[in-house]
Amino acid sequence: MLKNPELIRKLEDKLSRREGALGFDKASRIFTAMWKEAVSLGVLPPKDPLEGIEADIRLAAVLNSCSKNSSRR
């Protein structure tokens, strides 16, 4: 648990401004490393890839309806 999350957020913001946007290669390396870490922890791949799909579909439907309604204004 972070004792001062605002301080961490400011540090992350400062670093990202200084380093600039991630290039595709660096982003891919980070993603791959995170995926490997999740696999080693047993979190990925999911045992049942369709678990929770109903909730995801309902959420997508709500978000899509909000998007369509806001574009009409």
Biopython code that builds the backbone (N, CA, C, O; Angstrom):
import numpy as np
from Bio.PDB.StructureBuilder import StructureBuilder

atoms = [
    (1, "MET", "N", (0.843, -1.174, 0.000)),
    (1, "MET", "CA", (0.000, 0.000, 0.000)),
    (1, "MET", "C", (0.889, 1.238, 0.000)),
    (1, "MET", "O", (1.831, 1.340, 0.785)),
    (2, "LEU", "N", (0.583, 2.160, -0.874)),
    (2, "LEU", "CA", (1.351, 3.393, -0.956)),
    (2, "LEU", "C", (0.895, 4.366, 0.118)),
    (2, "LEU", "O", (-0.301, 4.562, 0.335)),
    (3, "LYS", "N", (1.865, 4.971, 0.786)),
    (3, "LYS", "CA", (1.514, 5.948, 1.812)),
    (3, "LYS", "C", (1.207, 7.306, 1.205)),
    (3, "LYS", "O", (0.420, 8.075, 1.756)),
    (4, "ASN", "N", (1.834, 7.602, 0.058)),
    (4, "ASN", "CA", (1.614, 8.896, -0.579)),
    (4, "ASN", "C", (1.451, 8.687, -2.088)),
    (4, "ASN", "O", (2.386, 8.925, -2.853)),
    (5, "PRO", "N", (0.268, 8.244, -2.515)),
    (5, "PRO", "CA", (0.078, 7.964, -3.945)),
    (5, "PRO", "C", (0.197, 9.207, -4.824)),
    (5, "PRO", "O", (0.579, 9.101, -5.989)),
    (6, "GLU", "N", (-0.119, 10.366, -4.290)),
    (6, "GLU", "CA", (-0.010, 11.609, -5.068)),
    (6, "GLU", "C", (1.448, 11.873, -5.444)),
    (6, "GLU", "O", (1.731, 12.320, -6.555)),
    (7, "LEU", "N", (2.363, 11.602, -4.534)),
    (7, "LEU", "CA", (3.788, 11.782, -4.803)),
    (7, "LEU", "C", (4.241, 10.839, -5.925)),
    (7, "LEU", "O", (5.005, 11.241, -6.803)),
    (8, "ILE", "N", (3.779, 9.611, -5.896)),
    (8, "ILE", "CA", (4.117, 8.645, -6.945)),
    (8, "ILE", "C", (3.549, 9.103, -8.287)),
    (8, "ILE", "O", (4.233, 9.028, -9.308)),
    (9, "ARG", "N", (2.301, 9.576, -8.290)),
    (9, "ARG", "CA", (1.681, 10.049, -9.529)),
    (9, "ARG", "C", (2.478, 11.206, -10.115)),
    (9, "ARG", "O", (2.704, 11.251, -11.324)),
    (10, "LYS", "N", (2.908, 12.149, -9.267)),
    (10, "LYS", "CA", (3.699, 13.286, -9.748)),
    (10, "LYS", "C", (5.030, 12.816, -10.328)),
    (10, "LYS", "O", (5.478, 13.326, -11.355)),
    (11, "LEU", "N", (5.657, 11.850, -9.674)),
    (11, "LEU", "CA", (6.920, 11.309, -10.175)),
    (11, "LEU", "C", (6.717, 10.645, -11.536)),
    (11, "LEU", "O", (7.507, 10.853, -12.456)),
    (12, "GLU", "N", (5.657, 9.847, -11.659)),
    (12, "GLU", "CA", (5.368, 9.195, -12.938)),
    (12, "GLU", "C", (5.099, 10.222, -14.031)),
    (12, "GLU", "O", (5.568, 10.066, -15.159)),
    (13, "ASP", "N", (4.346, 11.269, -13.704)),
    (13, "ASP", "CA", (4.065, 12.321, -14.686)),
    (13, "ASP", "C", (5.349, 13.012, -15.130)),
    (13, "ASP", "O", (5.550, 13.266, -16.318)),
    (14, "LYS", "N", (6.209, 13.312, -14.171)),
    (14, "LYS", "CA", (7.471, 13.985, -14.482)),
    (14, "LYS", "C", (8.346, 13.107, -15.385)),
    (14, "LYS", "O", (8.925, 13.588, -16.359)),
    (15, "LEU", "N", (8.433, 11.831, -15.051)),
    (15, "LEU", "CA", (9.238, 10.915, -15.863)),
    (15, "LEU", "C", (8.673, 10.766, -17.268)),
    (15, "LEU", "O", (9.424, 10.754, -18.243)),
    (16, "SER", "N", (7.350, 10.652, -17.378)),
    (16, "SER", "CA", (6.764, 10.472, -18.709)),
    (16, "SER", "C", (6.927, 11.722, -19.564)),
    (16, "SER", "O", (7.105, 11.616, -20.777)),
    (17, "ARG", "N", (6.869, 12.900, -18.957)),
    (17, "ARG", "CA", (7.102, 14.133, -19.727)),
    (17, "ARG", "C", (8.552, 14.210, -20.191)),
    (17, "ARG", "O", (8.828, 14.637, -21.312)),
    (18, "ARG", "N", (9.467, 13.800, -19.337)),
    (18, "ARG", "CA", (10.880, 13.873, -19.685)),
    (18, "ARG", "C", (11.241, 12.843, -20.758)),
    (18, "ARG", "O", (12.002, 13.145, -21.677)),
    (19, "GLU", "N", (10.699, 11.635, -20.643)),
    (19, "GLU", "CA", (11.053, 10.577, -21.584)),
    (19, "GLU", "C", (10.244, 10.621, -22.871)),
    (19, "GLU", "O", (10.682, 10.081, -23.887)),
    (20, "GLY", "N", (9.084, 11.245, -22.854)),
    (20, "GLY", "CA", (8.245, 11.316, -24.043)),
    (20, "GLY", "C", (7.436, 10.049, -24.239)),
    (20, "GLY", "O", (7.425, 9.156, -23.392)),
    (21, "ALA", "N", (6.761, 9.991, -25.374)),
    (21, "ALA", "CA", (5.903, 8.844, -25.674)),
    (21, "ALA", "C", (6.744, 7.595, -25.905)),
    (21, "ALA", "O", (7.874, 7.670, -26.389)),
    (22, "LEU", "N", (6.178, 6.454, -25.554)),
    (22, "LEU", "CA", (6.860, 5.182, -25.793)),
    (22, "LEU", "C", (6.817, 4.837, -27.270)),
    (22, "LEU", "O", (5.802, 5.023, -27.940)),
    (23, "GLY", "N", (7.920, 4.341, -27.755)),
    (23, "GLY", "CA", (7.930, 3.826, -29.113)),
    (23, "GLY", "C", (7.302, 2.442, -29.136)),
    (23, "GLY", "O", (7.130, 1.811, -28.093)),
    (24, "PHE", "N", (6.965, 1.978, -30.324)),
    (24, "PHE", "CA", (6.315, 0.675, -30.455)),
    (24, "PHE", "C", (7.195, -0.444, -29.911)),
    (24, "PHE", "O", (6.707, -1.325, -29.204)),
    (25, "ASP", "N", (8.487, -0.420, -30.233)),
    (25, "ASP", "CA", (9.388, -1.488, -29.786)),
    (25, "ASP", "C", (9.472, -1.554, -28.266)),
    (25, "ASP", "O", (9.398, -2.634, -27.681)),
    (26, "LYS", "N", (9.626, -0.401, -27.633)),
    (26, "LYS", "CA", (9.732, -0.374, -26.174)),
    (26, "LYS", "C", (8.413, -0.812, -25.534)),
    (26, "LYS", "O", (8.412, -1.565, -24.560)),
    (27, "ALA", "N", (7.296, -0.341, -26.080)),
    (27, "ALA", "CA", (5.988, -0.734, -25.551)),
    (27, "ALA", "C", (5.786, -2.242, -25.695)),
    (27, "ALA", "O", (5.238, -2.885, -24.799)),
    (28, "SER", "N", (6.225, -2.801, -26.812)),
    (28, "SER", "CA", (6.101, -4.248, -27.027)),
    (28, "SER", "C", (6.947, -5.032, -26.031)),
    (28, "SER", "O", (6.508, -6.056, -25.509)),
    (29, "ARG", "N", (8.156, -4.553, -25.771)),
    (29, "ARG", "CA", (9.022, -5.225, -24.794)),
    (29, "ARG", "C", (8.404, -5.178, -23.399)),
    (29, "ARG", "O", (8.434, -6.169, -22.669)),
    (30, "ILE", "N", (7.846, -4.030, -23.031)),
    (30, "ILE", "CA", (7.204, -3.903, -21.718)),
    (30, "ILE", "C", (6.009, -4.844, -21.621)),
    (30, "ILE", "O", (5.841, -5.545, -20.623)),
    (31, "PHE", "N", (5.178, -4.856, -22.663)),
    (31, "PHE", "CA", (4.011, -5.738, -22.671)),
    (31, "PHE", "C", (4.435, -7.196, -22.540)),
    (31, "PHE", "O", (3.855, -7.949, -21.758)),
    (32, "THR", "N", (5.446, -7.591, -23.308)),
    (32, "THR", "CA", (5.915, -8.975, -23.273)),
    (32, "THR", "C", (6.424, -9.338, -21.884)),
    (32, "THR", "O", (6.135, -10.422, -21.378)),
    (33, "ALA", "N", (7.179, -8.439, -21.267)),
    (33, "ALA", "CA", (7.696, -8.700, -19.922)),
    (33, "ALA", "C", (6.558, -8.822, -18.909)),
    (33, "ALA", "O", (6.590, -9.683, -18.029)),
    (34, "MET", "N", (5.551, -7.954, -19.039)),
    (34, "MET", "CA", (4.412, -8.019, -18.122)),
    (34, "MET", "C", (3.621, -9.309, -18.338)),
    (34, "MET", "O", (3.161, -9.922, -17.375)),
    (35, "TRP", "N", (3.464, -9.719, -19.587)),
    (35, "TRP", "CA", (2.745, -10.967, -19.887)),
    (35, "TRP", "C", (3.485, -12.154, -19.263)),
    (35, "TRP", "O", (2.869, -13.013, -18.632)),
    (36, "LYS", "N", (4.814, -12.198, -19.444)),
    (36, "LYS", "CA", (5.604, -13.294, -18.880)),
    (36, "LYS", "C", (5.496, -13.321, -17.358)),
    (36, "LYS", "O", (5.410, -14.394, -16.761)),
    (37, "GLU", "N", (5.501, -12.157, -16.735)),
    (37, "GLU", "CA", (5.353, -12.075, -15.280)),
    (37, "GLU", "C", (3.997, -12.621, -14.850)),
    (37, "GLU", "O", (3.909, -13.374, -13.880)),
    (38, "ALA", "N", (2.943, -12.245, -15.566)),
    (38, "ALA", "CA", (1.600, -12.729, -15.237)),
    (38, "ALA", "C", (1.508, -14.245, -15.414)),
    (38, "ALA", "O", (0.865, -14.925, -14.615)),
    (39, "VAL", "N", (2.145, -14.772, -16.452)),
    (39, "VAL", "CA", (2.146, -16.224, -16.670)),
    (39, "VAL", "C", (2.892, -16.912, -15.532)),
    (39, "VAL", "O", (2.442, -17.940, -15.026)),
    (40, "SER", "N", (4.033, -16.347, -15.127)),
    (40, "SER", "CA", (4.809, -16.973, -14.050)),
    (40, "SER", "C", (4.067, -16.930, -12.716)),
    (40, "SER", "O", (4.281, -17.787, -11.859)),
    (41, "LEU", "N", (3.196, -15.935, -12.536)),
    (41, "LEU", "CA", (2.390, -15.848, -11.316)),
    (41, "LEU", "C", (1.135, -16.710, -11.393)),
    (41, "LEU", "O", (0.430, -16.871, -10.397)),
    (42, "GLY", "N", (0.855, -17.260, -12.563)),
    (42, "GLY", "CA", (-0.311, -18.107, -12.739)),
    (42, "GLY", "C", (-1.601, -17.346, -12.991)),
    (42, "GLY", "O", (-2.685, -17.923, -12.919)),
    (43, "VAL", "N", (-1.497, -16.059, -13.286)),
    (43, "VAL", "CA", (-2.682, -15.235, -13.530)),
    (43, "VAL", "C", (-3.144, -15.362, -14.976)),
    (43, "VAL", "O", (-4.345, -15.335, -15.243)),
    (44, "LEU", "N", (-2.225, -15.499, -15.899)),
    (44, "LEU", "CA", (-2.527, -15.652, -17.321)),
    (44, "LEU", "C", (-1.924, -16.944, -17.822)),
    (44, "LEU", "O", (-0.922, -17.386, -17.260)),
    (45, "PRO", "N", (-2.451, -17.553, -18.803)),
    (45, "PRO", "CA", (-3.741, -17.288, -19.434)),
    (45, "PRO", "C", (-4.862, -17.742, -18.508)),
    (45, "PRO", "O", (-4.654, -18.607, -17.657)),
    (46, "PRO", "N", (-6.036, -17.171, -18.668)),
    (46, "PRO", "CA", (-7.144, -17.555, -17.789)),
    (46, "PRO", "C", (-7.539, -19.017, -18.007)),
    (46, "PRO", "O", (-7.451, -19.542, -19.117)),
    (47, "LYS", "N", (-7.973, -19.657, -16.926)),
    (47, "LYS", "CA", (-8.395, -21.057, -17.036)),
    (47, "LYS", "C", (-9.600, -21.184, -17.956)),
    (47, "LYS", "O", (-9.685, -22.114, -18.758)),
    (48, "ASP", "N", (-10.526, -20.247, -17.835)),
    (48, "ASP", "CA", (-11.717, -20.232, -18.691)),
    (48, "ASP", "C", (-11.776, -18.867, -19.368)),
    (48, "ASP", "O", (-12.230, -17.901, -18.755)),
    (49, "PRO", "N", (-11.327, -18.766, -20.618)),
    (49, "PRO", "CA", (-11.263, -17.469, -21.287)),
    (49, "PRO", "C", (-12.614, -16.773, -21.431)),
    (49, "PRO", "O", (-12.666, -15.554, -21.596)),
    (50, "LEU", "N", (-13.705, -17.532, -21.369)),
    (50, "LEU", "CA", (-15.033, -16.926, -21.525)),
    (50, "LEU", "C", (-15.672, -16.556, -20.187)),
    (50, "LEU", "O", (-16.790, -16.040, -20.159)),
    (51, "GLU", "N", (-14.974, -16.813, -19.080)),
    (51, "GLU", "CA", (-15.523, -16.461, -17.775)),
    (51, "GLU", "C", (-15.727, -14.948, -17.696)),
    (51, "GLU", "O", (-14.807, -14.174, -17.962)),
    (52, "GLY", "N", (-16.916, -14.547, -17.335)),
    (52, "GLY", "CA", (-17.228, -13.129, -17.203)),
    (52, "GLY", "C", (-17.583, -12.442, -18.507)),
    (52, "GLY", "O", (-17.754, -11.224, -18.533)),
    (53, "ILE", "N", (-17.697, -13.200, -19.591)),
    (53, "ILE", "CA", (-17.973, -12.591, -20.897)),
    (53, "ILE", "C", (-19.326, -11.894, -20.916)),
    (53, "ILE", "O", (-19.494, -10.884, -21.598)),
    (54, "GLU", "N", (-20.301, -12.431, -20.165)),
    (54, "GLU", "CA", (-21.629, -11.813, -20.143)),
    (54, "GLU", "C", (-21.550, -10.391, -19.595)),
    (54, "GLU", "O", (-22.166, -9.473, -20.137)),
    (55, "ALA", "N", (-20.790, -10.219, -18.523)),
    (55, "ALA", "CA", (-20.633, -8.884, -17.937)),
    (55, "ALA", "C", (-19.924, -7.951, -18.911)),
    (55, "ALA", "O", (-20.284, -6.779, -19.023)),
    (56, "ASP", "N", (-18.919, -8.462, -19.615)),
    (56, "ASP", "CA", (-18.205, -7.643, -20.601)),
    (56, "ASP", "C", (-19.131, -7.205, -21.730)),
    (56, "ASP", "O", (-19.063, -6.067, -22.192)),
    (57, "ILE", "N", (-19.992, -8.111, -22.167)),
    (57, "ILE", "CA", (-20.926, -7.786, -23.251)),
    (57, "ILE", "C", (-21.930, -6.733, -22.793)),
    (57, "ILE", "O", (-22.234, -5.796, -23.531)),
    (58, "ARG", "N", (-22.446, -6.890, -21.566)),
    (58, "ARG", "CA", (-23.392, -5.892, -21.043)),
    (58, "ARG", "C", (-22.724, -4.528, -20.919)),
    (58, "ARG", "O", (-23.315, -3.510, -21.278)),
    (59, "LEU", "N", (-21.494, -4.505, -20.412)),
    (59, "LEU", "CA", (-20.764, -3.248, -20.272)),
    (59, "LEU", "C", (-20.528, -2.606, -21.634)),
    (59, "LEU", "O", (-20.694, -1.395, -21.785)),
    (60, "ALA", "N", (-20.146, -3.396, -22.616)),
    (60, "ALA", "CA", (-19.924, -2.867, -23.966)),
    (60, "ALA", "C", (-21.206, -2.285, -24.532)),
    (60, "ALA", "O", (-21.179, -1.238, -25.179)),
    (61, "ALA", "N", (-22.330, -2.951, -24.296)),
    (61, "ALA", "CA", (-23.613, -2.451, -24.797)),
    (61, "ALA", "C", (-23.960, -1.107, -24.164)),
    (61, "ALA", "O", (-24.426, -0.195, -24.847)),
    (62, "VAL", "N", (-23.733, -0.988, -22.863)),
    (62, "VAL", "CA", (-24.013, 0.277, -22.174)),
    (62, "VAL", "C", (-23.105, 1.380, -22.702)),
    (62, "VAL", "O", (-23.568, 2.480, -23.000)),
    (63, "LEU", "N", (-21.817, 1.087, -22.817)),
    (63, "LEU", "CA", (-20.874, 2.099, -23.300)),
    (63, "LEU", "C", (-21.187, 2.510, -24.732)),
    (63, "LEU", "O", (-21.110, 3.691, -25.071)),
    (64, "ASN", "N", (-21.534, 1.554, -25.564)),
    (64, "ASN", "CA", (-21.880, 1.878, -26.947)),
    (64, "ASN", "C", (-23.133, 2.727, -27.020)),
    (64, "ASN", "O", (-23.205, 3.649, -27.832)),
    (65, "SER", "N", (-24.125, 2.435, -26.186)),
    (65, "SER", "CA", (-25.351, 3.241, -26.214)),
    (65, "SER", "C", (-25.069, 4.659, -25.733)),
    (65, "SER", "O", (-25.639, 5.617, -26.256)),
    (66, "CYS", "N", (-24.194, 4.799, -24.739)),
    (66, "CYS", "CA", (-23.826, 6.142, -24.264)),
    (66, "CYS", "C", (-23.099, 6.906, -25.358)),
    (66, "CYS", "O", (-23.336, 8.098, -25.555)),
    (67, "SER", "N", (-22.221, 6.225, -26.062)),
    (67, "SER", "CA", (-21.458, 6.855, -27.135)),
    (67, "SER", "C", (-22.383, 7.332, -28.248)),
    (67, "SER", "O", (-22.210, 8.433, -28.771)),
    (68, "LYS", "N", (-23.358, 6.512, -28.611)),
    (68, "LYS", "CA", (-24.297, 6.887, -29.667)),
    (68, "LYS", "C", (-25.165, 8.057, -29.232)),
    (68, "LYS", "O", (-25.445, 8.953, -30.027)),
    (69, "ASN", "N", (-25.593, 8.053, -27.972)),
    (69, "ASN", "CA", (-26.441, 9.135, -27.472)),
    (69, "ASN", "C", (-25.682, 10.452, -27.390)),
    (69, "ASN", "O", (-26.250, 11.507, -27.675)),
    (70, "SER", "N", (-24.411, 10.412, -27.005)),
    (70, "SER", "CA", (-23.650, 11.652, -26.870)),
    (70, "SER", "C", (-23.301, 12.250, -28.229)),
    (70, "SER", "O", (-23.118, 13.462, -28.336)),
    (71, "SER", "N", (-23.205, 11.423, -29.267)),
    (71, "SER", "CA", (-22.869, 11.950, -30.593)),
    (71, "SER", "C", (-24.060, 12.625, -31.259)),
    (71, "SER", "O", (-23.889, 13.368, -32.225)),
    (72, "ARG", "N", (-25.259, 12.375, -30.755)),
    (72, "ARG", "CA", (-26.464, 12.986, -31.328)),
    (72, "ARG", "C", (-26.654, 14.421, -30.857)),
    (72, "ARG", "O", (-27.403, 15.182, -31.471)),
    (73, "ARG", "N", (-25.995, 14.789, -29.793)),
    (73, "ARG", "CA", (-26.192, 16.132, -29.218)),
    (73, "ARG", "C", (-25.522, 17.203, -30.015)),
    (73, "ARG", "O", (-25.598, 18.378, -29.657)),
]
sb = StructureBuilder()
sb.init_structure("model")
sb.init_model(0)
sb.init_chain("A")
sb.init_seg("    ")
for serial, (resi, resn, name, xyz) in enumerate(atoms, 1):
    if name == "N":
        sb.init_residue(resn, " ", resi, " ")
    sb.init_atom(name, np.array(xyz, "f"), 0.0, 1.0, " ", f" {name:<3s}", serial, name[0])
structure = sb.get_structure()
